[in-house]
Amino acid sequence: MSISAKQVKELKDKTGIGLMECKKALKETDGDLKEAVDILRKRGLAKAEKKAGRDVKEGRIHSYIHPGGKIGVLVEINCETDFVAKTDDFKEFCKNIAMHIAASDPLAVDRESIDQDTVEKEKEIFEEQAKEENKPEHIIPRIVEGKVNKFYEENCLLEQEYVKNPDIAVKEYVKQTIARIGENMDVARFTRYKLGE
C-alpha cells in the first residue's frame, strides 16, 4: 500500500515525530492512522525510558504570570544540551509545565521532594478518620496507604493529572516530550507565588 504525503503530514502534526518515523509507522499499519499513533507512542516511551539516565546539565528557568497578575511561577527545567534548551519545542514544554503549576498548585516535584513531616501529619489524620468511621483495625493501614497515595497524586507535580490532557499524568507528558525532542529532561524545581500568600 502506498502512503501519501498527506497521511504522513497528518501523523507528524498529531504526534510531533519526524517524517521518516511517521512514514515507517504508517507502512507497518497499512495506513491506519490510529494504529500508527499507538506504535509511535510505544516506541517513543521506550526511547524516553532509555534516555532517563542521561545527564541533564543545560535547560532554562521559565517564568509565567497568570492573566490578572495574581499568580506567578518560576520553574527550572533541565535538558542535555544548550541547543535543545533554545528550541521552540522546549520553550513550549517549559511554558506548559509552568501553566500547569499555576493551575494545580502542587507542593513538590515528586514524592521524594515532599517534606516527610507533612506526610506523617497526613497519615495521622487519615488514621484518625478511619478510627472515627469505626473501620476494622486490621484494614486501617491499607486505608491509610491508599489515602497517602491519593495525597501524593494530588500534590506531586509529576503525578498530577496534566491540565491540558487529564487522561495522562504530568510524568507521561514529560516522557512524551522526551520521546519527541530526543533528549532527557527533568523538572528540577519550581516556586509558585500567589498574591497575598
Secondary structure by P-SEA (a helix, b strand, c coil): ccccaaaaaaaaaaccccaaaaaaaaaaacccaaaaaaaaaaaaaaaaaaaccccccbbbbbbbbcccccbbbbbbbbcccccccccaaaaaaaaaaaaaaaaccccccccccccaaaaaaaaaaaaaaaaaacccccaaaaaaaaaaaaaaaacccccccccccccccaaaaaaaaaaaacbbbbbcccccccccc
